[in-house]
Amino acid sequence: MNQSVSRNARKAAAALLCTTFLLLGACGNSGKQAASDQPYDENAKANITWLNILHTASPPTDTVLNKLEEKTNADIQFSWIPDASKEERINTALASDSLADIVTLTLLDNSSVRNSLKSGLFWEVEPYLNDYPNLAKISEDTRRSASIDGKLYGVPFQKDLARNGITIRKDWLDKLGLETPHTTDELMEVARAFTEDDPDGNGKRDTTGFVDRSDLIYGAFKTLSSYFGTPNNWAVSDDGKMTPEFMTDSYISTMNYMKELYENGYINKDFAVTAKTDQQQKFAQGKAGIYVGAIFDSKNLLNMAKGIQDNMELALVNDITQNGDESERAIWAANNGIGGLLAFPRSEVKDEAELKRVLKFVNDLMDEDAYALMTYGIEGTHYTVDDQDAATITNTDLWQQEVQPFAASRPKESGYPIHDADPLKQESDKLIAENANYAVLNPAYSLESETYNTQGSELQKIVVDATYKYILGEIDEAGFKSAVKNWRKSGGDSIISEYEAAYKANQS
């Protein structure tokens, strides 16, 4: 048998077994390079186990993995957890200490994750970061945002700070003689026209302006709330008083805006129960002309429309304000640009020498050639690149099988010379970079509240339900404020006071 084929088969079997028996604690220390009394040589080949999240239907084949192993001088054994079940599986793995050298932790607001990090289960890494050229470039703001109680328990996934904006059917704007909107009123008028003025020219009133989904964060609501001046989750005053976003006038203004869209039929009537995939399909099928979400979704929307809406042209907008005043520009920053942590359990990474070797591995993953492998694949097999560092995927099916599953594992997702050749993707990248100048951070992101850790999800449901009911006309403003009072007395006031105490402690 071919030696590389045999090796790949063994690795695939090991990964499958490790994933299958994760809940039984089967992964353990299998495949470790050295015992704790045999320190790692940072330049020696390492055996790296990685408990990771899978965002695609199936794990990648070994084609790109083999190249990553060459690049990082490591034998990498992945244990993949499907994204849909990550919370349950990660919680169980933490409880049973069934971990790996590297554990991908994306749910930093999860109480089990936070408690595990604070308990000393994972290495504190900040004292080591400046010893590695790529890790040393992680900004102080990023380090602070990713810390818990002032301590950094893993290498932060560095995401673009603010990725959201609006994608609009430019061909519909042109047909109706409309300009690209730059204020909330202009956006409302476009929504009206796309609903009432037959933008697709079929003689029927069968389109809406907005198409949205059942997500107040990554759907339209939170981005629109930025345009009305709503803080990102929390506002903090000069004297350290904390106010949740839903207790601000701008949050009410956002609900009123969404309510107007809903009452006039300018948004899909089923938005409150629509999944993201269905939202994107409706846009691609020409049922709506305004999509609010990640700006880079525009490329996918256009690709989905091929063969259905071949005349589709898109405009990307990231500068909506209430009054067209540049000084009012704002956009919320998702998790302050933190996508989670690459964390290193002390049960697997036994000593400082092993930690340094694993950190070197993560540092190497941040090199441009490793980024290119995890983003585009192998040049000549999955993509071509021109003399301007613009990459074009040449075999989409192969790329999806062998490359795409690695994208979510990149420790850093932007800032490299190599870039997508697609003009729409280039435009979205430019606007996302521009967004960083107007990003609104969540001042409570790294703060600790025991009540939030234990009751946060339950309490947030009170506000989410009330927000939807207000938009759908099932309650009025008094009813919404009554729900807020319920949130406060059920534990919300404790969250406020605990965050204020934590904020004050961090300032001292």
N, C-alpha and C positions, 0 to 999 in steps of 0.2 A: 504494500500500500504506500502511496506517496506520503512522505513524512509530513508535509504541510497540511495535507488533507486530513491525516490522522490527528494531528494536533488540533486542527479546527474542529473536528468532530468531538474530541475530548473536551474542548472549551465549551462547545455548544451544549454538550450533555451536562457539564458541570454547572453552567449557567441555568439550564432548565431545572436541574435538581435543586439548585440553591433557591431558585424562585419558588418551586413547588413546595419545598420543605421549610421555607422561611419562617412560617408561623410556628414550626416545631423546634426552631433554634438549630437548624442543621448546618448553617453556613459557617459559623464559628471562625476558627483560625485556619481553616483548610487553605493550603497553598501559600502559607506565609513563607517569606524568604528566610527569615532568621528568627531564632528565639531572642528573648529580651536581653540575654547575656552575650549576644553576638551582634554588635552594632552594625547598622547599615553603612555602607560606603555610598555617598551621594552619587558617585559616578558609576556604581555597579548597576547591573540590570536588576530591576525591582519586580516583585510580584504584587500587583495592586488589585484588591477586590473593591468593588464599587456597587453599592446598593443605590439604584438610580430609578428615576421616573420615566416611564415610556409614554410619549404623547402621540404615538402613531399606532396603527392596527397591529403591527408585528415588529419584533426587534430587528435591528440591522443585520445583514450578513457580515461576514468577516473581511470583506474586501477593503473597506476603509479602516476597519479596526486594525488590520495587519500593518497598514501604513502608519497609523497613530502609535502603534507599539514600537515601530522602528524609530519614529520621531522622538518618542519620550524614553526610549531605552527601558521599556517595561512590558511585562506580560500582564495584560488587563483582563480581569474576569468580572463581567457585569452580571448583576442580579436585577432584573427589570421588574418594576411594579407598575401596572397600568395606572394611568392618571386618574381614571374614574374611581379607583379603589384606594388611592394613595393615603387618605387620612386614616382609614381603618388599618391598613397594612403597616403604615409607619408607626402608628400608636402601638400596635401589637409587637412590632419589632423592638421598639424602645422598651416596652414593658418586660419582654423576655430576653433582652440583651442579645438579640439575634441580628447582629449588625455586620459591618464590613469596614475595611480600612477607610473608605470614603462613604459617607451617607449624604445623599441629596435631601436637604430639608427645605421645602418651599413654603410650608405653612407655619410661618414664624409667629402668627397670632394664635396658634393652636396651644391649648393649655398644657397638653402632654409634652409637646415639643419644647415649649418654654421652660417647663419644670425640669425636663431632662437636661437642658442646656445649663440651667442654673445649678443643678445638683452636682456638677463636676463630672458628668458622664463623658463629656467631650473636652478636648484640649482647648485651652485659650491660646490663640495664635498670634495676636497682635505683636508680641515681643519678637516674633521671628520674621514678619513680613518684609521688613526693610533689608533683609539679607538676600532677597531674590529680586532681580531687576524688574520683572513684570508685576509681582505682588507689591513691590515698593511704590508703584505708581497709583495704587488704590488711594483715592483722596481721603482726607480726614473726615469730610462730610459723610462719605460712604461708610467709612469705618464706624463713625458714631451712630449713623442710622441703623446699621446692622448689629449694633451691640445691645446687650441686655444687662441692665444694671452697670453700664460702663465697661463691660467686658465683651470681647469679640471671640465667639466660640466657633469660628470657621471662616473660610474664605468667602466673601460675599459674591453672589452672582451679580455682575454689574450689567444692569439693564439701562436702556435709554430712559432718561428722566421722565419725559412726558410724551407719550406716543399717540395721543388721541387728537382727533379733529373730524372734519366733515368731508365726505365724498359725495359729489353731486353730478348728476347727468348733465354734462355740458351741452350735449346735442339737444337736450330738451330746453335748456336755457336759450340756446340760439334759436330754436324753432319758435319759442314764445316771445322772443325779443327781450329777454331779461338779462341783466348783468349778474355777475357772481356776487352773492350777498356778503356783506361785511358787518352787518348789525343784526341783532336779534329780530327787529321788525322786518328787515329785508328778507331774512331767512323765513319768517312766517309768511311773507307774501309769496316767496317761491313755493313754499309748501302748499299754499292755497292754489296757485296757478297750476302746479303739477297735479293737483286733485281735480280742479274744476275746468281747466282750459284745454283738455285733450292733448297733452304733450306728445303722445305717441301717434296721434293723427288717425286713429282707427274709428273715430266717430262715436266712441262709447266713453262713459264715465267709469272707467275701470282701473284707475291708478290712484295712488295716494302720494302725498309729498314724502313723508317719513316712512321708513320701515324700521321697526325697533324690535327688541326682544325682552324677555323677562329677566332683566339684569339692571338694577339701578346703578351699578358701578361701571361696568364695562360697556353697557348699552348707552343710550342717549342721555339719560338723566344727569349723571355726574359731570359729563363734559358741558352740557348746557348750563349746569349750575355754576361752573367756572366763569361762564360768560356773564352771569348775574352777580359775580363777586362772592360766591359762597366759599368759605374756607374748606380746606381739604381735611375732612373728618372732624378736626378740632381747630379752634382759634385760641390763641393765648394772648392776653393783654400784657401791657408793660409791667403790671404788678403781679403777673403770674396766674391770673384767673383763667380757667379753662372753660370754653363754651363749645358744646357739640354743634356740628354744622346744622342739624335740624332745628336748633333753637335760634336761628338767625332769620332775619327778614328776607335775605336773598334766597334761602331755601324755599320759603313760601312763594317767592316770585317764580322760582323754577317750577314748582308744582302748578302754579297758575298758568304758566306757559304751556306745560304739557297738557293741562286740563283743556286749554283752548284748542290745542291740536286735536285732542281726542273728541271733544264735543262737535267740532266742525268736520270731522272725518278726514283731517289732514294727516293722520297716522293710521296704520293698520289697527283695526278694532281689537284684534286678538294679541296685541303686543305684550300684554301682561302674562301670556302663557306661551309665547313663541320662543322656540329654541334658536340658538345662534345659526345653526346650519340652515334652518328654515328661513330665517331672516335673510341670509345671504342668497339663498335660492330665489326668494321673491324679488330681490333686487336684480339678480342676474336675469330673471325672466321678464323684466320690464314692468313689474307691478308697482314699483315705487322709484323715486328719483333722488332721495336723500338718505344717506347711510352715515350714522355717527358711531365711531369706534376707532380702533387703531388705524392710523392713516395708511399703514402699509397693507391693510386688507384690500386696498384698491386694486392692486395687481391681481390678486386672487379673484376678486369680483369680475374684473374684465375677462380673465381667463375662463371663468365659469359661464360667462355670457356668450362665448364663441359658439356659433351654430344656432343661437337663440336670438341674440340681440347683436348682430354683427356690426351694426352702425353705432354701437355705444361708444361715446366719448366721455371721459371723466375729468372733472375739475376738483382739485384738492384745496381745502380752505382751512386755515389754522388761526385766523385773526379776527374772529367774530367778537364784537363787544356790544354793549347796549347802545352806545351813542357814537360809535365810530372813533372814539378817542384812544389813541395809541397807549396812553398811560393806563388805561383800564384793562389792557390785555392780560389774560391769566389763563392758565391751564393746569389742572390738578396733576400731581406727580404720583404715579402708581407706586405705592410702597417706598416712596422716596428714592426710586431707582434701584431698589434691592429686590432681586428675584428669589432670594433665599440664601442658604449657606451650603457650602461644601464642608461638612463637619467630620471630625476625625475622632472616633471613640477610643478612649483609653484602654478599653478591653481588647481592642484589635491592634492599635498603634501603641506598642507597649512602653516605649521610652522616647526620649528626646531625639535620639539618633534616627529612629524609624520615622518620627514626625517630620524631621528635616528632609528625609528622602521622599515622603509623600508630598510635602510642600513643593519640593523641586519638580515633581511630576505635574502638579497643578500649575506651577509657573510655566513649565514647558508647553502646557495646553494653551497658554495665552500667547504663544508666538504666532506670527502671522501665518506660517505654513500650516500649523495645526488648526488655526481658525479656518483657513481655506479648505482643509480636509473636511472639517465638521460642518462647513456651510455649503460648499460647492462640490466636494468630492475630489476625485483624481483628475488632473488636467489631461485631456485627450480621451478619457473614458466617460466622464460625466459632464465635463464642461470645457469650453475654450476660453481663452483670455486674450484681449488685444493689448496693444502697447500703451494703452491708457489704464491698464489694470481693471478693465471692465469685463466681467465674467458672464458667459451665456451658457445656460444648461442645454446640453445637446441631446440628452436622452432622459426625458422626464420620468419615465417608468423606472428606469434603473436608478436614477437619483432618489426617487421615493423609497425604493427598497433598501438601498445601500448607504444613503447619506442623510436623508431627512430625519431619521430617528435620533441622530447625534446633535441636531441643532439646539435643542433645549439644554444640552449638557455643556455648552460653551460657557466658561467662566466669565467671559466678556463678549458682548454681542455686537459691538460697533467700534469705530475708531481706527479701522485698518484701511490701508490703501486699496486693496482689492475690493471691488464693489459690483453690484448687479448692473448689467448692461441695459436692462429694461428701463426706458425713460420714465415710466410711471413710478417704478421703485426708486429711481434716482431722485425724483421729485419728492416722494414721501420721505426719503432719508434726509433730504435737505430741510424739509419742514419740521421733522422730528428734532433735528439738531437745533433749529431755530426756536422750537418750543422750550428748550432748556433755559432760554433767557427770560421766560415768563412763567416758569414752573412754580407752583404753590406746593410747598412741602406740608406733610402732616407732622405737627410739632410733638404729637404724642406717640409717634411710631415706635420709638425705642424705649418709651417709658413703661414702668411696671404698675399694674393695678390688679390686685388679687381678685377683686370682684369681677373685673373684665375677663380675667383668665378663666374663672369658673362659671360666670353667667353671661358673658358678653354676647354669645351667639343667640341665646334665648331672649335677651333684652333687645338686641338689634331687630329681631323679628317683629317686635311690637311696632317699631318705627317703620320698618319696611312695609308691613301690612297697612299701616295707616297712610303711608305715602301713596300706595296704589289706590286705596279706597278714596282718597281725596281726588286724585287725578280722574278716577272713573266716576266721580260724582256721588259716591255712596256716603260720604261724610263731608261736612263743611269745615271751615277753619277752626271753629270751636271744637268740633269732634277730633280734629288732628291735635289740637293743643291738649285735649283731654288725654289722648294717647301718650303724649309727651309727659304729662303729669304721672301717668301710670308707669312709664319708663323710669322716671325719677324715683318714685317711691318704692319701686320693685328692685332697686339697686343702682340706678343711674346716678343718684346723688353721691353714692359711695365711690363710684368710678370717678366722678368729677373731683372729689376731695383727694382720692388716692393719686390721681394724675397730677393734681396741683402740688401735692407733697413731693412726688417724685421729680417734678419739674424744678421745684425749689432746691431740692437736694442736688440736682445736676448742675444748677447754676452756682452753687456755693463752692 
